Amino acid sequence: MSGIRTNAAAVMLGVSPNTLRSWERRFGYPSPARTSGGHRQYDLADVEALKQAFEETQNVSSAISIARQRGAGPPSSNRLALALARFEEDKAARLLEESLAIRSLERTIAEVLLPAVAELHAEDAGSPEHSFAWRFASDWLSALRRVAAPATREEGVLISDATAPGDLAALQVQALELLLRRAGLRTLTLTAATEPARLGRALRALAPAALVLGGTRASLDAIGRLVYAVRSAREGIDVLAFAGALPDTGASTVLRLGDEPLAARDALVDRLAAQPAVAPPQAMPPAAHDAEIRVARRHTAALPF
């Protein structure tokens, strides 16, 4: 989690670390978070607000009062990470609401939500703080997906989710689906553990124009069988990789969408606009499922990634 330690905050304010800690005890401001090792971690925005107010007043009690009234500035990933690290769910939700007042939903996800969880993940992916932050972000994205407007476009996108709870890629996949829905596309996300032979009804219902592979937890063999099954049913379907789904070998026809949901959404929408219509799904006799999977396994090594 980004932020600054006591010594750095004291230097910014021109006081000693002991003086800064005394302000915290006396006035309750600035109020630091604690790292997993118990060290104080100050919100940079709080320190900057106090520094400006102190320069104006040269009186600590007046400066703290002014800094509190002015607030810590616009919501940022750092402020959200600090709230999540303190398990302050209401404050975290309020920060996101404030961000939505000055940013689009897409920018709030890209600039505030995902970077905040990434900060906690980088500090300690196994910590309770990260687990709480991940669950908070996942629930927030899920709630928005449920209330997304109906699709306005014919194209469908099938997302194969090869992630697990706690993975940053899982949030990236959730965010991508939400942004695709907000772009008017029809979407369906299925776990990568779904047997390719059982995709028939899903493919007929969605009639996808693109298959997005998301996350890193599927083997190349499983990916190969999935791609073969989908392309057998949907001739000409576009296959794209997101959030590290495929290694970048440098010689591939599968477009890598990176791991930024907004950029991936834009690239996918542009690609769909440039593609010819995909043929309707072909019905597959149930008896052919096992034979198809055996053929798919033989073709895995020949797939273009």
C-alpha positions in Angstrom: 0.0 0.0 0.0 1.4 3.4 -0.9 1.7 6.1 1.7 4.5 7.6 3.7 6.1 6.6 7.0 6.4 8.8 10.1 9.9 10.2 9.3 9.0 11.2 5.8 5.7 12.8 6.9 7.6 14.7 9.6 10.1 16.0 7.1 7.3 17.3 4.8 5.7 19.1 7.7 9.0 20.5 9.1 8.6 18.9 12.5 10.1 16.0 14.4 8.6 12.5 14.3 7.8 12.8 18.0 5.9 16.1 17.4 3.9 14.4 14.6 3.0 11.6 16.9 1.9 14.0 19.6 -0.4 15.7 17.2 -2.0 12.4 16.4 -2.5 11.7 20.1 -3.8 15.2 20.9 -5.9 16.0 17.8 -6.4 12.6 16.2 -5.0 14.1 13.0 -3.4 13.1 10.7 -4.6 9.5 11.5 -2.3 6.9 10.1 -3.0 3.4 9.0 -0.7 0.6 10.3 1.3 -1.8 8.1 1.4 -5.5 8.8 4.5 -4.8 10.8 2.8 -2.2 13.0 4.4 0.9 11.4 2.5 4.1 10.9 1.5 4.8 7.3 0.2 8.3 6.6 -2.1 9.3 3.7 0.0 11.6 1.5 -3.1 13.7 0.8 -3.7 14.3 4.5 -0.1 15.3 5.1 -0.1 17.7 2.1 -3.4 19.3 3.2 -2.0 19.8 6.7 1.2 21.2 5.3 -0.6 23.8 3.3 -2.9 24.8 6.2 0.1 25.0 8.6 2.0 27.3 6.1 -1.1 29.6 6.1 -1.7 29.8 9.8 1.5 28.8 11.6 -0.8 27.4 14.3 -1.1 23.7 14.6 -4.7 23.5 16.0 -6.0 26.0 13.4 -4.1 24.2 10.7 -5.6 20.8 11.6 -9.1 22.3 11.8 -8.6 23.8 8.3 -7.1 20.6 6.9 -10.1 18.6 8.1 -12.6 21.1 6.7 -11.0 21.1 3.3 -10.7 17.3 3.2 -8.0 15.3 1.6 -8.8 16.3 -2.0 -10.5 14.1 -4.7 -10.8 10.4 -4.1 -7.7 8.5 -5.1 -6.5 4.9 -5.2 -4.2 5.7 -2.2 -7.1 7.0 -0.1 -9.2 4.0 -1.0 -6.4 1.6 -0.2 -6.0 3.2 3.2 -9.7 2.9 3.9 -9.7 -0.7 2.9 -6.5 -1.4 5.0 -8.4 -0.1 8.0 -11.5 -2.2 7.1 -13.5 1.0 6.8 -16.2 -0.4 4.4 -18.5 2.7 4.6 -15.6 5.1 3.9 -14.5 3.0 1.0 -18.0 3.0 -0.5 -18.2 6.7 0.0 -14.9 7.3 -1.7 -16.1 5.4 -4.7 -19.4 7.4 -4.8 -17.4 10.6 -4.6 -15.2 9.4 -7.4 -18.2 8.7 -9.6 -19.2 12.3 -9.1 -16.1 13.6 -10.8 -15.1 10.6 -13.0 -16.9 8.1 -15.2 -17.5 4.6 -14.0 -14.8 3.4 -16.3 -12.2 5.8 -15.0 -13.2 5.1 -11.4 -12.5 1.4 -12.0 -9.2 2.0 -13.8 -7.8 4.8 -11.7 -9.2 4.2 -8.2 -10.6 0.7 -7.5 -8.2 -1.7 -9.2 -5.0 0.2 -8.3 -6.1 0.3 -4.6 -6.6 -3.4 -4.5 -3.3 -3.9 -6.4 -1.5 -1.8 -3.7 -2.7 -4.1 -1.0 -1.9 -7.2 -3.1 1.6 -6.0 -3.7 2.2 -5.4 0.1 0.9 -8.8 1.2 -1.5 -10.9 -0.9 -2.2 -13.2 2.0 -3.2 -10.5 4.5 -6.7 -10.0 5.9 -6.5 -6.5 4.5 -6.1 -7.7 1.0 -8.8 -10.4 1.4 -11.2 -7.7 2.6 -10.3 -5.3 -0.2 -10.6 -8.0 -2.9 -14.1 -9.1 -1.6 -15.2 -5.5 -1.4 -14.1 -4.8 -5.0 -15.6 -8.0 -6.3 -19.0 -7.3 -4.6 -19.0 -3.7 -5.9 -18.3 -4.8 -9.5 -20.9 -7.6 -9.3 -23.6 -5.2 -8.1 -22.9 -2.8 -11.0 -23.0 -5.7 -13.5 -26.4 -6.8 -12.2 -27.9 -3.4 -12.9 -26.2 -2.7 -16.2 -28.6 -1.7 -19.0 -29.8 -4.3 -21.5 -27.6 -5.0 -24.5 -28.1 -2.7 -27.5 -25.8 -4.6 -30.0 -26.1 -8.0 -31.6 -22.5 -9.2 -30.9 -22.0 -11.5 -28.0 -18.7 -12.1 -26.1 -18.0 -15.4 -24.3 -15.5 -15.0 -21.5 -13.6 -18.0 -20.1 -12.6 -17.2 -16.5 -9.5 -19.0 -15.4 -9.1 -17.2 -12.1 -9.6 -17.8 -8.4 -10.8 -15.7 -5.5 -8.1 -13.3 -4.4 -6.5 -13.1 -7.9 -6.1 -9.6 -9.3 -6.9 -11.1 -12.6 -10.3 -12.1 -11.3 -11.2 -8.5 -10.7 -9.9 -7.5 -14.1 -12.1 -10.1 -15.7 -15.1 -8.9 -13.8 -14.4 -5.3 -14.7 -14.0 -6.3 -18.4 -17.4 -8.0 -18.5 -19.0 -5.0 -16.8 -17.4 -2.5 -19.3 -18.4 -4.7 -22.3 -22.0 -4.7 -21.0 -21.9 -0.9 -20.7 -20.7 -0.8 -24.3 -24.0 -2.5 -25.2 -22.5 -6.0 -25.9 -24.1 -9.3 -24.8 -21.7 -11.2 -22.5 -21.5 -14.6 -20.8 -18.8 -15.5 -18.3 -18.1 -19.2 -17.6 -15.5 -20.8 -15.5 -12.6 -22.3 -17.5 -13.3 -25.6 -15.8 -16.4 -26.0 -17.9 -16.1 -29.0 -20.1 -16.0 -27.8 -23.8 -18.3 -30.6 -24.8 -21.1 -29.1 -22.7 -20.9 -25.6 -24.2 -23.5 -26.3 -26.9 -26.5 -24.6 -25.4 -24.5 -21.7 -24.1 -23.0 -21.1 -27.6 -26.5 -21.3 -29.2 -27.9 -18.9 -26.7 -25.1 -16.3 -26.9 -24.0 -16.8 -30.5 -20.7 -15.2 -29.6 -18.6 -13.2 -32.1 -15.6 -13.4 -29.8 -14.1 -15.7 -27.1 -12.0 -13.9 -24.4 -9.6 -16.1 -22.4 -9.1 -14.5 -19.0 -6.7 -15.3 -16.2 -3.7 -17.6 -15.9 -5.1 -20.7 -14.2 -6.0 -22.8 -17.3 -3.5 -25.1 -18.9 -2.6 -24.8 -22.5 -4.2 -28.2 -23.1 -7.5 -27.0 -21.6 -7.3 -23.8 -23.6 -6.7 -25.7 -26.8 -9.7 -28.0 -26.2 -11.9 -25.0 -25.4 -10.8 -23.0 -28.5 -11.2 -26.0 -30.8 -14.7 -26.7 -29.5 -15.8 -23.1 -29.8 -14.4 -22.7 -33.3 -16.0 -26.0 -34.4 -19.4 -24.6 -33.4 -18.8 -21.0 -34.4 -16.7 -20.8 -37.5 -14.7 -17.5 -37.7 -15.1 -16.6 -34.1 -12.3 -14.3 -32.8 -10.2 -15.5 -29.9 -8.5 -13.0 -27.6 -6.3 -13.3 -24.5 -6.7 -11.1 -21.4 -5.0 -10.7 -18.1 -2.1 -13.1 -18.9 -4.2 -15.9 -20.2 -1.6 -16.9 -22.8 2.2 -16.4 -22.8 3.4 -13.9 -25.3 5.5 -16.0 -27.7 5.8 -13.3 -30.3 4.3 -15.5 -33.1 0.6 -15.7 -32.5 -2.6 -14.9 -34.2 -4.4 -14.5 -30.9 -4.6 -10.8 -29.9 -3.3 -10.0 -26.4 -5.6 -7.5 -24.7 -3.2 -6.8 -21.9 -4.6 -6.5 -18.3 -6.3 -3.1 -18.3 -10.1 -3.6 -18.6 -10.8 -0.2 -20.2 -8.1 -0.6 -22.9 -9.1 -4.2 -23.5 -12.8 -3.1 -23.9 -11.9 -0.5 -26.5 -9.6 -2.9 -28.4 -12.3 -5.6 -28.5 -15.0 -3.3 -29.6 -12.8 -2.0 -32.4 -11.9 -5.5 -33.5 -15.6 -6.6 -33.5 -16.5 -3.6 -35.7 -13.9 -4.6 -38.2 -14.8 -8.3 -38.3 -17.3 -9.9 -40.7 -20.3 -11.6 -39.3 -19.7 -15.0 -37.6 -21.6 -18.0 -39.0 -24.5 -19.3 -36.8 -23.6 -22.0 -34.3 -23.6 -25.5 -35.7 -25.6 -28.2 -33.8 -23.5 -31.1 -32.6 -24.9 -34.5 -32.1 -24.4 -35.6 -28.4 -22.7 -38.8 -29.6 -20.0 -36.7 -31.3 -18.9 -34.9 -28.1 -16.3 -37.5 -26.9 -14.9 -37.9 -30.4 -14.6 -34.2 -30.8 -12.7 -33.8 -27.6 -10.2 -36.5 -28.6 -9.6 -34.7 -31.9 -9.2 -31.4 -30.0 -6.5 -32.9 -27.8 -4.6 -33.9 -31.0 -4.9 -30.4 -32.4 -3.9 -28.5 -29.2 -0.2 -28.3 -30.2 -1.2 -26.9 -33.6 -3.2 -24.0 -32.3 -1.7 -20.5 -33.1 -0.4 -19.4 -29.7 
